[in-house]
Amino acid sequence: MESLIKAVRDTSTIFKAQIVAVIKPSDVIEREYLTALGKIYALGRIEKGRKRGDALKEIGNIRDEIRDAIVDTYKDFAGITNDLESPSATIRSQATALINPIKIEPR
């Protein structure tokens, strides 16, 4: 303890700020959950070979965060940027491998 007090009083001691924890606002947490839901939904639809347009129609009127996550997942994971293209067999297999440990059931 004495060493610590001495170091604090020593003018050559350099203090560096460091983040100990980040507390996210509740709206940020909710947005992350909505995005996660959209991504897992999209992966499930990709696994089944559904076109992006069909996946969006199936889910109906949804929050923008979920819709954006579906569109982004089709683009980033499957390389699909339009509503008419079907996922390839390779991409479908990759989606299956990714979500296989989790049982996803439609409600």
N, C-alpha and C positions, 0 to 999 in steps of 0.2 A: 504494500500500500504506500509506503514511504517513497518507493521508486516512482510510482505513478504520480504522486503529488509533485515530486521533484521534476519529472518530465513535463508536467503541465505548466509549471512555473518557468521552465527553461525556455528562453526566447528562440533557441535553435530548433525546438520541437515544431514539426510541421503536422498540422491536422488536415485530414482529407475527408470531405463529406462522402458518405456512402449511403445508398438507399437500403434500408433494412426491409421494408415491405411496401407494396403498392396496393392501395385499396381502390378497387374499381367501383365507379358509380353503378347503381342498380340498372340503369338503362343500358350501360355498356355490357353488363353481364347478360341481360335479356337479349340483346342483339347477338351476342356470341352464341347463345342457345338456339336462337332462331336460325342463325347461319348453319349451325351444326345439324339441325333438323333438315334443312334444305339439302345439305350435302349428302347426308345418309339416305334421304329419300331419292335423290338423283342417282346415287350409286346402286340402289335397289332397282330402279327403273332401267338403268344401263345394264345391269346384270340380266334383266329379263328381255333385253333387246329392244326396249321402247325408244321411239324417236323423242327428241326433246319436246316437240309440239304436243305429242300425245301425253307425255309426263305432266306437262303444264296444264293440259285440259283435264286430266284425271284428278288433279289436286284442287282445281277450281279457284275460287276467289281467296287469295292468301295474302299475307303481309309481304311487303316489298323485300324485306330481308331474306325471307325464304325463297321467293321467286328469283332474286338475284343470285342466291347461293346455288340454286338448281342450274341456272344458265351458266354460271361460272364453272360448276363442276362438269357439266357437259363439255364446255370449252377446254378447261384445263386438264381434265382427266381423259376425256374421250376424243378431244380435238374436234368436237362438233360445234359449229357456229350457226347452224340453221335448224329450223323446226322439222325438216323433212328427212334428214339423214339418220340412218340407223347405226347403232354402235357395231363395230366389227366383232367377229368372234374372239379375236385376241383381247380386245378391250373388255368384252363381256367376261372372259375368263379372269382377267386381272381384277375386275370389280368383285367377282365371286371370291377370289383369293383374299381380297382385302376385307370384305365384310363377312366372310365365312364364319369366323369365331363368334359372331353375334347373330342371334336369331331375331330377325326383323319381321314383324307381322303387321300387315295393314289393319287399320282399325275399322 
